Structure formats: structure tokens, C-alpha cells
Amino acid sequence: MIHDGPAVVLNFVSAGLVLGVRVKAERLLEFASQPSKFTRRDFEPGHFTASAVLADGAANRVFLIHHPKIERWLQPGGHIEPTDTSIAAAAAREAEEETGFGVDRAAAVPVALSIHRIPAWGREPSHLHLDLQFLFRAEADSGCSGAELPGRWFSLDSPEAAGAFEHTRERIELLLQVDRNG
């Protein structure tokens, strides 16, 4: 069960990393104080999710998956599960499941809190995803075997990455540059 949710959201808000739908900080922190908002079952108005910006060893490329529901290239990510111990751990788990790559879980770097509407799908009504995004490095010796979804490496300049990181590209570029330069 997630115990760091409110603290992580506060860190993202304090660092000015909230993107998308305009929400007052107080409302966002109130939202984060509700444990149900960290589960996939709360649709009114939505719930938190976790995703990973997965960089290669040289910090030159990002790995994207092709999302079957919305037919777009996106960073790996998804719902927070009851077994996840932290939000960053949820993002790492999603990256590992969806790509097959191992990640350095201890080196998660906050990227953004992206708020976006998810269309109705099956029994799920339209709702908001408040996606907590973290940067991770793919472990060099891991491969992409066992990946749940098709994916591949892209430079940040590619049209696919530009679409996936429309609002966070500059921050990701800066984080990767700092990583490359040590």
C-alpha cells in the first residue's frame, strides 16, 4: 500500500511540476490525502497513476511503448497497485512490466505531474489521470524480453517522443544532460 502519496504530490506541487488541467495546489493536496485516489477504482473525478521516462545508458534516447487503446507512443506507466510500496516503485514496476527492462529504482527523478482526461472505455467512465512521472535509467544488461507491449528507443527529437513528451520535453532534456555530464 502506498504511504508516500501525499508527500510525493506535495514535492511535485512545490517544485512546480504540475502540468495539464489547472488545479489549485490546495485542491490537489486535498485530493492526495484520500487513499482511494491512489487506486484504479476511484473515477470521480479520477485517480493517480505512475509512469516512467526510461532513458538509455548514454542518456541519449528514451524508450516508448505503443499504447493499443489510444494508438500513440507513450512512456510506460499505469495504475498504482495495492502491492506497490511507493509511487516511484509503481512507476518502476510499470516500466519493467511493459518494457522488460530492469531499472535502477533508487535513482528515480521526478519529472512532472501530468493531469489529463481519459476517455470512457468499456465499463470505465471518462475520468482524470493524475500521472506522477519519474525518470529512470534502463539497466544495461537487461533486455526487452518479456515486454507486455511493443516498444522501441527514440531520440527526444523524434516525432514520437515529441508527441509523448509534449509538455515535459525541455525538463527531460535538461535531466538527461545533467545525467550525461555527471
OpenMM code with the backbone's topology and positions (N, CA, C; nanometers):
from openmm import Vec3, app, unit

residues = "MET ILE HIS ASP GLY PRO ALA VAL VAL LEU ASN PHE VAL SER ALA GLY LEU VAL LEU GLY VAL ARG VAL LYS ALA GLU ARG LEU LEU GLU PHE ALA SER GLN PRO SER LYS PHE THR ARG ARG ASP PHE GLU PRO GLY HIS PHE THR ALA SER ALA VAL LEU ALA ASP GLY ALA ALA ASN ARG VAL PHE LEU ILE HIS HIS PRO LYS ILE GLU ARG TRP LEU GLN PRO GLY GLY HIS ILE GLU PRO THR ASP THR SER ILE ALA ALA ALA ALA ALA ARG GLU ALA GLU GLU GLU THR GLY PHE GLY VAL ASP ARG ALA ALA ALA VAL PRO VAL ALA LEU SER ILE HIS ARG ILE PRO ALA TRP GLY ARG GLU PRO SER HIS LEU HIS LEU ASP LEU GLN PHE LEU PHE ARG ALA GLU ALA ASP SER GLY CYS SER GLY ALA GLU LEU PRO GLY ARG TRP PHE SER LEU ASP SER PRO GLU ALA ALA GLY ALA PHE GLU HIS THR ARG GLU ARG ILE GLU LEU LEU LEU GLN VAL ASP ARG ASN GLY".split()
positions = [
    Vec3(0.0844, -0.1183, 0.0000),
    Vec3(0.0000, 0.0000, 0.0000),
    Vec3(0.0885, 0.1241, 0.0000),
    Vec3(0.0471, 0.2222, -0.0743),
    Vec3(0.1213, 0.3478, -0.0868),
    Vec3(0.1089, 0.4294, 0.0416),
    Vec3(0.2234, 0.4692, 0.0968),
    Vec3(0.2230, 0.5545, 0.2155),
    Vec3(0.2809, 0.6922, 0.1858),
    Vec3(0.3506, 0.7048, 0.0720),
    Vec3(0.4174, 0.8308, 0.0426),
    Vec3(0.3382, 0.9211, -0.0506),
    Vec3(0.2155, 0.8835, -0.0857),
    Vec3(0.1369, 0.9588, -0.1827),
    Vec3(0.1267, 1.1075, -0.1558),
    Vec3(0.0735, 1.1485, -0.0400),
    Vec3(0.0608, 1.2921, -0.0143),
    Vec3(0.1952, 1.3655, -0.0166),
    Vec3(0.3007, 1.3052, 0.0382),
    Vec3(0.4322, 1.3696, 0.0407),
    Vec3(0.4890, 1.3848, -0.1005),
    Vec3(0.4722, 1.2820, -0.1844),
    Vec3(0.5217, 1.2885, -0.3216),
    Vec3(0.4466, 1.3960, -0.3986),
    Vec3(0.3156, 1.3998, -0.3847),
    Vec3(0.2368, 1.5016, -0.4541),
    Vec3(0.2789, 1.6410, -0.4074),
    Vec3(0.2992, 1.6585, -0.2778),
    Vec3(0.3454, 1.7874, -0.2252),
    Vec3(0.4795, 1.8259, -0.2880),
    Vec3(0.5716, 1.7302, -0.3017),
    Vec3(0.7017, 1.7584, -0.3639),
    Vec3(0.6852, 1.8033, -0.5090),
    Vec3(0.5981, 1.7370, -0.5855),
    Vec3(0.5748, 1.7747, -0.7247),
    Vec3(0.5131, 1.9142, -0.7317),
    Vec3(0.4152, 1.9410, -0.6442),
    Vec3(0.3489, 2.0719, -0.6430),
    Vec3(0.4492, 2.1805, -0.6040),
    Vec3(0.5262, 2.1572, -0.4989),
    Vec3(0.6240, 2.2558, -0.4505),
    Vec3(0.7308, 2.2868, -0.5545),
    Vec3(0.7662, 2.1879, -0.6354),
    Vec3(0.8691, 2.2068, -0.7378),
    Vec3(0.8119, 2.2654, -0.8672),
    Vec3(0.6813, 2.2914, -0.8712),
    Vec3(0.6200, 2.3491, -0.9913),
    Vec3(0.6117, 2.2518, -1.1072),
    Vec3(0.5940, 2.1241, -1.0782),
    Vec3(0.5942, 2.0209, -1.1823),
    Vec3(0.4545, 1.9761, -1.2246),
    Vec3(0.3507, 2.0544, -1.1938),
    Vec3(0.2132, 2.0167, -1.2294),
    Vec3(0.1806, 2.0704, -1.3685),
    Vec3(0.1362, 1.9810, -1.4578),
    Vec3(0.1049, 2.0162, -1.5961),
    Vec3(-0.0370, 1.9741, -1.6302),
    Vec3(-0.0922, 2.0353, -1.7320),
    Vec3(-0.2235, 1.9934, -1.7820),
    Vec3(-0.3350, 2.0764, -1.7229),
    Vec3(-0.4431, 2.0105, -1.6857),
    Vec3(-0.5620, 2.0768, -1.6323),
    Vec3(-0.5224, 2.1644, -1.5139),
    Vec3(-0.5684, 2.2871, -1.5103),
    Vec3(-0.5358, 2.3783, -1.3993),
    Vec3(-0.6126, 2.3376, -1.2741),
    Vec3(-0.5379, 2.3107, -1.1690),
    Vec3(-0.5951, 2.2728, -1.0400),
    Vec3(-0.5206, 2.3514, -0.9330),
    Vec3(-0.5944, 2.4074, -0.8394),
    Vec3(-0.5287, 2.4776, -0.7295),
    Vec3(-0.4497, 2.3782, -0.6465),
    Vec3(-0.3342, 2.4224, -0.5970),
    Vec3(-0.2475, 2.3355, -0.5177),
    Vec3(-0.3206, 2.2781, -0.3979),
    Vec3(-0.4021, 2.3591, -0.3311),
    Vec3(-0.4738, 2.3112, -0.2127),
    Vec3(-0.5679, 2.1965, -0.2491),
    Vec3(-0.6345, 2.2080, -0.3626),
    Vec3(-0.7275, 2.1032, -0.4071),
    Vec3(-0.6515, 1.9750, -0.4405),
    Vec3(-0.5381, 1.9902, -0.5034),
    Vec3(-0.4569, 1.8749, -0.5396),
    Vec3(-0.4056, 1.8029, -0.4146),
    Vec3(-0.3623, 1.8784, -0.3150),
    Vec3(-0.3138, 1.8178, -0.1905),
    Vec3(-0.4274, 1.7532, -0.1123),
    Vec3(-0.5465, 1.8144, -0.1153),
    Vec3(-0.6645, 1.7535, -0.0520),
    Vec3(-0.6979, 1.6211, -0.1211),
    Vec3(-0.6919, 1.6223, -0.2519),
    Vec3(-0.7161, 1.5030, -0.3333),
    Vec3(-0.6171, 1.3926, -0.2936),
    Vec3(-0.4895, 1.4294, -0.2772),
    Vec3(-0.3848, 1.3327, -0.2437),
    Vec3(-0.3991, 1.2766, -0.1028),
    Vec3(-0.4737, 1.3442, -0.0170),
    Vec3(-0.4912, 1.2946, 0.1204),
    Vec3(-0.5932, 1.1816, 0.1292),
    Vec3(-0.6601, 1.1516, 0.0179),
    Vec3(-0.7607, 1.0457, 0.0141),
    Vec3(-0.6972, 0.9168, -0.0403),
    Vec3(-0.6819, 0.8128, 0.0421),
    Vec3(-0.6182, 0.6885, -0.0043),
    Vec3(-0.6834, 0.6289, -0.1294),
    Vec3(-0.8129, 0.6464, -0.1466),
    Vec3(-0.8813, 0.5885, -0.2631),
    Vec3(-0.8323, 0.6493, -0.3940),
    Vec3(-0.7727, 0.7672, -0.3894),
    Vec3(-0.7244, 0.8327, -0.5115),
    Vec3(-0.5974, 0.7675, -0.5648),
    Vec3(-0.5411, 0.6734, -0.4888),
    Vec3(-0.4235, 0.6003, -0.5336),
    Vec3(-0.4597, 0.4586, -0.5766),
    Vec3(-0.5883, 0.4365, -0.6071),
    Vec3(-0.6353, 0.3081, -0.6583),
    Vec3(-0.6981, 0.3304, -0.7944),
    Vec3(-0.7142, 0.2238, -0.8685),
    Vec3(-0.7724, 0.2347, -1.0023),
    Vec3(-0.9248, 0.2383, -1.0012),
    Vec3(-0.9861, 0.2290, -0.8849),
    Vec3(-1.1318, 0.2190, -0.8791),
    Vec3(-1.2039, 0.3511, -0.8528),
    Vec3(-1.1331, 0.4578, -0.8268),
    Vec3(-1.1962, 0.5858, -0.7957),
    Vec3(-1.1988, 0.6717, -0.9222),
    Vec3(-1.3159, 0.6878, -0.9794),
    Vec3(-1.3279, 0.7601, -1.1064),
    Vec3(-1.3816, 0.9020, -1.0916),
    Vec3(-1.4152, 0.9442, -0.9722),
    Vec3(-1.4786, 1.0755, -0.9538),
    Vec3(-1.3851, 1.1707, -0.8821),
    Vec3(-1.3217, 1.2604, -0.9431),
    Vec3(-1.3133, 1.2786, -1.0881),
    Vec3(-1.2023, 1.1958, -1.1519),
    Vec3(-1.1216, 1.1243, -1.0693),
    Vec3(-1.0147, 1.0430, -1.1251),
    Vec3(-0.9226, 0.9910, -1.0163),
    Vec3(-0.8015, 0.9468, -1.0567),
    Vec3(-0.7069, 0.8888, -0.9627),
    Vec3(-0.5635, 0.9087, -1.0110),
    Vec3(-0.4701, 0.8874, -0.9199),
    Vec3(-0.3283, 0.8987, -0.9526),
    Vec3(-0.2812, 0.7742, -1.0268),
    Vec3(-0.1875, 0.7945, -1.1173),
    Vec3(-0.1188, 0.6867, -1.1872),
    Vec3(0.0313, 0.7162, -1.1784),
    Vec3(0.1140, 0.6221, -1.2231),
    Vec3(0.2588, 0.6411, -1.2187),
    Vec3(0.3187, 0.5984, -1.3511),
    Vec3(0.4144, 0.6763, -1.4011),
    Vec3(0.4793, 0.6384, -1.5264),
    Vec3(0.6284, 0.6678, -1.5214),
    Vec3(0.7005, 0.6090, -1.6189),
    Vec3(0.8457, 0.6169, -1.6219),
    Vec3(0.8942, 0.6718, -1.7547),
    Vec3(0.9764, 0.7741, -1.7469),
    Vec3(1.0546, 0.8178, -1.8620),
    Vec3(1.1808, 0.7334, -1.8537),
    Vec3(1.1946, 0.6399, -1.9462),
    Vec3(1.3020, 0.5410, -1.9406),
    Vec3(1.4133, 0.5805, -2.0373),
    Vec3(1.5311, 0.6173, -1.9828),
    Vec3(1.6449, 0.6607, -2.0646),
    Vec3(1.7432, 0.5467, -2.0835),
    Vec3(1.8177, 0.5517, -2.1952),
    Vec3(1.9204, 0.4511, -2.2194),
    Vec3(2.0454, 0.4831, -2.1378),
    Vec3(2.1436, 0.3943, -2.1419),
    Vec3(2.2640, 0.4092, -2.0616),
    Vec3(2.3426, 0.5362, -2.0906),
    Vec3(2.3403, 0.5827, -2.2151),
    Vec3(2.4138, 0.7043, -2.2506),
    Vec3(2.3306, 0.8304, -2.2279),
    Vec3(2.2065, 0.8132, -2.1827),
    Vec3(2.1139, 0.9250, -2.1603),
    Vec3(2.0900, 1.0044, -2.2877),
    Vec3(2.0848, 0.9326, -2.4013),
    Vec3(2.0599, 0.9974, -2.5309),
    Vec3(1.9228, 0.9666, -2.5884),
    Vec3(1.8620, 0.8558, -2.5439),
    Vec3(1.7341, 0.8137, -2.6012),
    Vec3(1.6364, 0.7759, -2.4912),
    Vec3(1.5089, 0.7717, -2.5277),
    Vec3(1.4025, 0.7289, -2.4369),
    Vec3(1.3295, 0.6118, -2.5001),
    Vec3(1.2787, 0.5230, -2.4146),
    Vec3(1.2053, 0.4061, -2.4629),
    Vec3(1.0562, 0.4345, -2.4520),
    Vec3(0.9849, 0.4169, -2.5623),
    Vec3(0.8405, 0.4385, -2.5654),
    Vec3(0.7707, 0.3091, -2.6041),
    Vec3(0.6485, 0.2941, -2.5546),
    Vec3(0.5659, 0.1795, -2.5910),
    Vec3(0.4513, 0.2289, -2.6777),
    Vec3(0.4033, 0.1418, -2.7645),
    Vec3(0.2885, 0.1779, -2.8468),
    Vec3(0.1627, 0.1335, -2.7733),
    Vec3(0.0849, 0.2309, -2.7267),
    Vec3(-0.0339, 0.2030, -2.6454),
    Vec3(-0.1484, 0.1579, -2.7358),
    Vec3(-0.2010, 0.0364, -2.7140),
    Vec3(-0.3029, -0.0178, -2.8049),
    Vec3(-0.4386, 0.0527, -2.7967),
    Vec3(-0.4743, 0.1049, -2.6797),
    Vec3(-0.6063, 0.1682, -2.6668),
    Vec3(-0.6144, 0.3017, -2.7383),
    Vec3(-0.5078, 0.3791, -2.7295),
    Vec3(-0.5151, 0.5136, -2.7875),
    Vec3(-0.4268, 0.5316, -2.9100),
    Vec3(-0.3602, 0.4233, -2.9523),
    Vec3(-0.2821, 0.4250, -3.0761),
    Vec3(-0.1790, 0.5371, -3.0787),
    Vec3(-0.1036, 0.5506, -2.9688),
    Vec3(0.0026, 0.6521, -2.9607),
    Vec3(0.1241, 0.5925, -2.8924),
    Vec3(0.2403, 0.6517, -2.9208),
    Vec3(0.3622, 0.6175, -2.8498),
    Vec3(0.3624, 0.6941, -2.7187),
    Vec3(0.3819, 0.6241, -2.6062),
    Vec3(0.3804, 0.6850, -2.4731),
    Vec3(0.4912, 0.6258, -2.3870),
    Vec3(0.5216, 0.6943, -2.2771),
    Vec3(0.6127, 0.6374, -2.1793),
    Vec3(0.5391, 0.5245, -2.1074),
    Vec3(0.6112, 0.4227, -2.0603),
    Vec3(0.5451, 0.3153, -1.9860),
    Vec3(0.4851, 0.3686, -1.8559),
    Vec3(0.3725, 0.3140, -1.8183),
    Vec3(0.3097, 0.3571, -1.6938),
    Vec3(0.1712, 0.2980, -1.6793),
    Vec3(0.1107, 0.3251, -1.5657),
    Vec3(-0.0234, 0.2736, -1.5437),
    Vec3(-0.0689, 0.2926, -1.4010),
    Vec3(-0.1592, 0.2065, -1.3610),
    Vec3(-0.2242, 0.2193, -1.2309),
    Vec3(-0.1338, 0.1758, -1.1156),
    Vec3(-0.1545, 0.2374, -1.0031),
    Vec3(-0.0850, 0.2024, -0.8802),
    Vec3(-0.1572, 0.0815, -0.8210),
    Vec3(-0.0797, -0.0197, -0.7855),
    Vec3(-0.1352, -0.1441, -0.7329),
    Vec3(-0.1222, -0.1490, -0.5805),
    Vec3(-0.2094, -0.2258, -0.5134),
    Vec3(-0.2023, -0.2359, -0.3667),
    Vec3(-0.0680, -0.2876, -0.3147),
    Vec3(0.0046, -0.3616, -0.3970),
    Vec3(0.1337, -0.4167, -0.3542),
    Vec3(0.2491, -0.3179, -0.3703),
    Vec3(0.2272, -0.2063, -0.4383),
    Vec3(0.3332, -0.1073, -0.4564),
    Vec3(0.3631, -0.0387, -0.3234),
    Vec3(0.4908, -0.0221, -0.2934),
    Vec3(0.5307, 0.0377, -0.1657),
    Vec3(0.5494, 0.1887, -0.1739),
    Vec3(0.5638, 0.2412, -0.2950),
    Vec3(0.5787, 0.3854, -0.3134),
    Vec3(0.5335, 0.4199, -0.4546),
    Vec3(0.5176, 0.5482, -0.4795),
    Vec3(0.4777, 0.5902, -0.6145),
    Vec3(0.5909, 0.5626, -0.7129),
    Vec3(0.7145, 0.5923, -0.6745),
    Vec3(0.8276, 0.5643, -0.7638),
    Vec3(0.8389, 0.4141, -0.7906),
    Vec3(0.8110, 0.3311, -0.6901),
    Vec3(0.8141, 0.1856, -0.7094),
    Vec3(0.7056, 0.1422, -0.8082),
    Vec3(0.5904, 0.2075, -0.8046),
    Vec3(0.4834, 0.1768, -0.9006),
    Vec3(0.5282, 0.2116, -1.0424),
    Vec3(0.5925, 0.3276, -1.0587),
    Vec3(0.6423, 0.3675, -1.1908),
    Vec3(0.7490, 0.2694, -1.2399),
    Vec3(0.8386, 0.2282, -1.1504),
    Vec3(0.9430, 0.1320, -1.1883),
    Vec3(0.8823, -0.0021, -1.2268),
    Vec3(0.7849, -0.0496, -1.1486),
    Vec3(0.7183, -0.1769, -1.1796),
    Vec3(0.6535, -0.1702, -1.3169),
    Vec3(0.5813, -0.0611, -1.3438),
    Vec3(0.5165, -0.0462, -1.4743),
    Vec3(0.6197, -0.0483, -1.5869),
    Vec3(0.7319, 0.0213, -1.5685),
    Vec3(0.8369, 0.0223, -1.6710),
    Vec3(0.8906, -0.1175, -1.6945),
    Vec3(0.9172, -0.1902, -1.5868),
    Vec3(0.9718, -0.3250, -1.6000),
    Vec3(0.8720, -0.4201, -1.6654),
    Vec3(0.7448, -0.4117, -1.6253),
    Vec3(0.6421, -0.4993, -1.6837),
    Vec3(0.6204, -0.4696, -1.8311),
    Vec3(0.6102, -0.3423, -1.8640),
    Vec3(0.5721, -0.3058, -2.0008),
    Vec3(0.6879, -0.3102, -2.0997),
    Vec3(0.8121, -0.2992, -2.0510),
    Vec3(0.9256, -0.2959, -2.1429),
    Vec3(1.0170, -0.4169, -2.1321),
    Vec3(1.0175, -0.4844, -2.0171),
    Vec3(1.1100, -0.5939, -1.9952),
    Vec3(1.2464, -0.5483, -1.9458),
    Vec3(1.2718, -0.4188, -1.9416),
    Vec3(1.3988, -0.3667, -1.8915),
    Vec3(1.3963, -0.3578, -1.7398),
    Vec3(1.5105, -0.3830, -1.6775),
    Vec3(1.5258, -0.3533, -1.5363),
    Vec3(1.5564, -0.2052, -1.5215),
    Vec3(1.5216, -0.1463, -1.4077),
    Vec3(1.5519, -0.0055, -1.3830),
    Vec3(1.6168, 0.0092, -1.2465),
    Vec3(1.6916, 0.1146, -1.2299),
    Vec3(1.7528, 0.1468, -1.1015),
    Vec3(1.6477, 0.2199, -1.0190),
    Vec3(1.5785, 0.1459, -0.9340),
    Vec3(1.4666, 0.2021, -0.8570),
    Vec3(1.5098, 0.3114, -0.7604),
    Vec3(1.6326, 0.3061, -0.7148),
    Vec3(1.6802, 0.4048, -0.6171),
    Vec3(1.7116, 0.5395, -0.6817),
    Vec3(1.7197, 0.5430, -0.8135),
    Vec3(1.7602, 0.6652, -0.8829),
    Vec3(1.6441, 0.7366, -0.9525),
    Vec3(1.5229, 0.7188, -0.9033),
    Vec3(1.4064, 0.7844, -0.9646),
    Vec3(1.4150, 0.9357, -0.9464),
    Vec3(1.3933, 1.0108, -1.0558),
    Vec3(1.3958, 1.1568, -1.0524),
    Vec3(1.2579, 1.2074, -1.0944),
    Vec3(1.1924, 1.2907, -1.0133),
    Vec3(1.0613, 1.3441, -1.0517),
    Vec3(1.0700, 1.4272, -1.1797),
    Vec3(0.9752, 1.4049, -1.2711),
    Vec3(0.9695, 1.4799, -1.3965),
    Vec3(0.8497, 1.5739, -1.3960),
    Vec3(0.7297, 1.5202, -1.3751),
    Vec3(0.6093, 1.6030, -1.3813),
    Vec3(0.4907, 1.5286, -1.3224),
    Vec3(0.3900, 1.6063, -1.2875),
    Vec3(0.2573, 1.5538, -1.2540),
    Vec3(0.1677, 1.6024, -1.3659),
    Vec3(0.1337, 1.5125, -1.4563),
    Vec3(0.0539, 1.5463, -1.5738),
    Vec3(-0.0912, 1.5065, -1.5509),
    Vec3(-0.1807, 1.6026, -1.5633),
    Vec3(-0.3233, 1.5772, -1.5425),
    Vec3(-0.3910, 1.5767, -1.6788),
    Vec3(-0.4543, 1.4650, -1.7115),
    Vec3(-0.5190, 1.4543, -1.8423),
    Vec3(-0.6434, 1.3654, -1.8338),
    Vec3(-0.7367, 1.3911, -1.9227),
    Vec3(-0.8628, 1.3173, -1.9258),
    Vec3(-0.8462, 1.1889, -2.0053),
    Vec3(-0.9018, 1.0817, -1.9496),
    Vec3(-0.9040, 0.9506, -2.0140),
    Vec3(-1.0469, 0.9267, -2.0638),
    Vec3(-1.0634, 0.8927, -2.1910),
    Vec3(-1.1999, 0.8690, -2.2417),
    Vec3(-1.2616, 0.7426, -2.1818),
    Vec3(-1.3926, 0.7354, -2.1833),
    Vec3(-1.4633, 0.6157, -2.1365),
    Vec3(-1.4127, 0.4954, -2.2163),
    Vec3(-1.3988, 0.3809, -2.1471),
    Vec3(-1.3509, 0.2588, -2.2125),
    Vec3(-1.4164, 0.1412, -2.1416),
    Vec3(-1.4956, 0.0645, -2.2123),
    Vec3(-1.5642, -0.0493, -2.1509),
    Vec3(-1.6559, -0.0013, -2.0395),
    Vec3(-1.6348, -0.0550, -1.9191),
    Vec3(-1.7175, -0.0180, -1.8040),
    Vec3(-1.6658, 0.1054, -1.7299),
    Vec3(-1.5472, 0.1521, -1.7683),
    Vec3(-1.4896, 0.2677, -1.7002),
    Vec3(-1.5414, 0.3972, -1.7615),
    Vec3(-1.5930, 0.4885, -1.6784),
    Vec3(-1.6373, 0.6174, -1.7305),
    Vec3(-1.5168, 0.7069, -1.7623),
    Vec3(-1.5397, 0.8116, -1.8364),
    Vec3(-1.4359, 0.9118, -1.8585),
    Vec3(-1.3921, 0.9644, -1.7215),
    Vec3(-1.2611, 0.9840, -1.7050),
    Vec3(-1.2095, 1.0299, -1.5757),
    Vec3(-1.0714, 1.0918, -1.5948),
    Vec3(-1.0187, 1.1505, -1.4898),
    Vec3(-0.8854, 1.2105, -1.4945),
    Vec3(-0.7796, 1.1121, -1.4473),
    Vec3(-0.6630, 1.1174, -1.5115),
    Vec3(-0.5434, 1.0530, -1.4603),
    Vec3(-0.4506, 1.1638, -1.4148),
    Vec3(-0.4062, 1.1544, -1.2921),
    Vec3(-0.3070, 1.2454, -1.2369),
    Vec3(-0.1776, 1.1651, -1.2339),
    Vec3(-0.1007, 1.1763, -1.3421),
    Vec3(0.0121, 1.0873, -1.3668),
    Vec3(0.1413, 1.1440, -1.3089),
    Vec3(0.1968, 1.0741, -1.2109),
    Vec3(0.3232, 1.1110, -1.1482),
    Vec3(0.4354, 1.0445, -1.2283),
    Vec3(0.5152, 1.1265, -1.2968),
    Vec3(0.6163, 1.0770, -1.3901),
    Vec3(0.7558, 1.0873, -1.3298),
    Vec3(0.8342, 0.9788, -1.3443),
    Vec3(0.9707, 0.9722, -1.2921),
    Vec3(1.0664, 0.9317, -1.4027),
    Vec3(1.1873, 0.9862, -1.3994),
    Vec3(1.2929, 0.9473, -1.4916),
    Vec3(1.3724, 0.8322, -1.4296),
    Vec3(1.3964, 0.7264, -1.5106),
    Vec3(1.4770, 0.6114, -1.4702),
    Vec3(1.5760, 0.5809, -1.5813),
    Vec3(1.6847, 0.5132, -1.5452),
    Vec3(1.7785, 0.4591, -1.6420),
    Vec3(1.7480, 0.3118, -1.6606),
    Vec3(1.7438, 0.2667, -1.7848),
    Vec3(1.7301, 0.1237, -1.8124),
    Vec3(1.8628, 0.0573, -1.7782),
    Vec3(1.8574, -0.0561, -1.7129),
    Vec3(1.9799, -0.1277, -1.6798),
    Vec3(2.0399, -0.1857, -1.8068),
    Vec3(2.1694, -0.1651, -1.8241),
    Vec3(2.2379, -0.2006, -1.9482),
    Vec3(2.2297, -0.3489, -1.9812),
    Vec3(2.2338, -0.4350, -1.8798),
    Vec3(2.2369, -0.5782, -1.9072),
    Vec3(2.0984, -0.6400, -1.9193),
    Vec3(1.9944, -0.5580, -1.9027),
    Vec3(1.8598, -0.6137, -1.9177),
    Vec3(1.8161, -0.5958, -2.0621),
    Vec3(1.7313, -0.6838, -2.1078),
    Vec3(1.6823, -0.6738, -2.2442),
    Vec3(1.5347, -0.6466, -2.2431),
    Vec3(1.4767, -0.6410, -2.3559),
    Vec3(1.3354, -0.6115, -2.3601),
    Vec3(1.2521, -0.7369, -2.3817),
    Vec3(1.3081, -0.8514, -2.3402),
    Vec3(1.2301, -0.9750, -2.3481),
    Vec3(1.1253, -0.9750, -2.2375),
    Vec3(1.0113, -1.0308, -2.2656),
    Vec3(0.9036, -1.0355, -2.1678),
    Vec3(0.8206, -0.9092, -2.1610),
    Vec3(0.8451, -0.8172, -2.2538),
    Vec3(0.7694, -0.6924, -2.2533),
    Vec3(0.6231, -0.7191, -2.2861),
    Vec3(0.5331, -0.6462, -2.2157),
    Vec3(0.3894, -0.6614, -2.2389),
    Vec3(0.3438, -0.5927, -2.3673),
    Vec3(0.4104, -0.4844, -2.4045),
    Vec3(0.3669, -0.4026, -2.5177),
    Vec3(0.4829, -0.3781, -2.6131),
    Vec3(0.4530, -0.3568, -2.7432),
    Vec3(0.5614, -0.3272, -2.8369),
    Vec3(0.6228, -0.1911, -2.8052),
    Vec3(0.7543, -0.1854, -2.8152),
    Vec3(0.8211, -0.0590, -2.7867),
    Vec3(0.9550, -0.0505, -2.8552),
    Vec3(1.0136, 0.0707, -2.8515),
    Vec3(1.1467, 0.0901, -2.9093),
    Vec3(1.2072, 0.2203, -2.8594),
    Vec3(1.3371, 0.2350, -2.8853),
    Vec3(1.4108, 0.3540, -2.8452),
    Vec3(1.3903, 0.4660, -2.9462),
    Vec3(1.3779, 0.5891, -2.8949),
    Vec3(1.3644, 0.7085, -2.9788),
    Vec3(1.4533, 0.8187, -2.9231),
    Vec3(1.5046, 0.9047, -3.0121),
    Vec3(1.5705, 1.0257, -2.9636),
    Vec3(1.4601, 1.1219, -2.9202),
    Vec3(1.4920, 1.2144, -2.8322),
    Vec3(1.3909, 1.3116, -2.7887),
    Vec3(1.3457, 1.4017, -2.9025),
    Vec3(1.4255, 1.4098, -3.0086),
    Vec3(1.3897, 1.4929, -3.1244),
    Vec3(1.2915, 1.4244, -3.2190),
    Vec3(1.2659, 1.2976, -3.1994),
    Vec3(1.1776, 1.2241, -3.2907),
    Vec3(1.0334, 1.2714, -3.2753),
    Vec3(0.9535, 1.2589, -3.3814),
    Vec3(0.8118, 1.2959, -3.3708),
    Vec3(0.7374, 1.2145, -3.2649),
    Vec3(0.7747, 1.0869, -3.2481),
    Vec3(0.7088, 1.0019, -3.1484),
    Vec3(0.7344, 1.0539, -3.0068),
    Vec3(0.8589, 1.0868, -2.9774),
    Vec3(0.8917, 1.1398, -2.8451),
    Vec3(0.8307, 1.2781, -2.8253),
    Vec3(0.8302, 1.3589, -2.9307),
    Vec3(0.7698, 1.4927, -2.9193),
    Vec3(0.6223, 1.4811, -2.8815),
    Vec3(0.5526, 1.3835, -2.9375),
    Vec3(0.4120, 1.3629, -2.9031),
    Vec3(0.3939, 1.3113, -2.7615),
    Vec3(0.4830, 1.2215, -2.7190),
    Vec3(0.4715, 1.1632, -2.5852),
    Vec3(0.5080, 1.2642, -2.4758),
    Vec3(0.6030, 1.3509, -2.5052),
    Vec3(0.6545, 1.4436, -2.4034),
    Vec3(0.6281, 1.5891, -2.4413),
    Vec3(0.5126, 1.6136, -2.4946),
    Vec3(0.4770, 1.7466, -2.5441),
    Vec3(0.5054, 1.8575, -2.4428),
    Vec3(0.4716, 1.8366, -2.3162),
    Vec3(0.4853, 1.9414, -2.2148),
    Vec3(0.6069, 1.9235, -2.1249),
    Vec3(0.6775, 1.8123, -2.1381),
    Vec3(0.7883, 1.7848, -2.0460),
    Vec3(0.9227, 1.7695, -2.1163),
    Vec3(0.9256, 1.7875, -2.2468),
    Vec3(1.0471, 1.7614, -2.3238),
    Vec3(1.1667, 1.8426, -2.2741),
    Vec3(1.1469, 1.9713, -2.2493),
    Vec3(1.2594, 2.0544, -2.2047),
    Vec3(1.3146, 2.0055, -2.0714),
    Vec3(1.2265, 1.9697, -1.9786),
    Vec3(1.2728, 1.9206, -1.8481),
    Vec3(1.3463, 1.7882, -1.8647),
    Vec3(1.2944, 1.6993, -1.9475),
    Vec3(1.3607, 1.5708, -1.9700),
    Vec3(1.4980, 1.5934, -2.0336),
    Vec3(1.5061, 1.6829, -2.1324),
    Vec3(1.6345, 1.7127, -2.1958),
    Vec3(1.7351, 1.7636, -2.0927),
    Vec3(1.6906, 1.8522, -2.0053),
    Vec3(1.7787, 1.9059, -1.9016),
    Vec3(1.8256, 1.7951, -1.8070),
    Vec3(1.7325, 1.7089, -1.7618),
    Vec3(1.7682, 1.5999, -1.6719),
    Vec3(1.8667, 1.5030, -1.7377),
    Vec3(1.8461, 1.4736, -1.8658),
    Vec3(1.9371, 1.3831, -1.9365),
    Vec3(2.0730, 1.4484, -1.9557),
    Vec3(2.0755, 1.5788, -1.9826),
    Vec3(2.2023, 1.6498, -1.9995),
    Vec3(2.2812, 1.6477, -1.8674),
    Vec3(2.2130, 1.6735, -1.7574),
    Vec3(2.2796, 1.6682, -1.6262),
    Vec3(2.3330, 1.5276, -1.6009),
    Vec3(2.2532, 1.4261, -1.6373),
    Vec3(2.2931, 1.2871, -1.6184),
    Vec3(2.4173, 1.2533, -1.7022),
    Vec3(2.4190, 1.2980, -1.8284),
    Vec3(2.5328, 1.2712, -1.9166),
    Vec3(2.6602, 1.3374, -1.8655),
    Vec3(2.6455, 1.4586, -1.8120),
    Vec3(2.7622, 1.5359, -1.7693),
    Vec3(2.8067, 1.5040, -1.6273),
    Vec3(2.7282, 1.4212, -1.5592),
    Vec3(2.7639, 1.3766, -1.4252),
    Vec3(2.7604, 1.4859, -1.3256),
] * unit.nanometer
topology = app.Topology()
chain = topology.addChain("A")
for resn in residues:
    res = topology.addResidue(resn, chain)
    for name in ("N", "CA", "C"):
        topology.addAtom(name, app.Element.getBySymbol(name[0]), res)
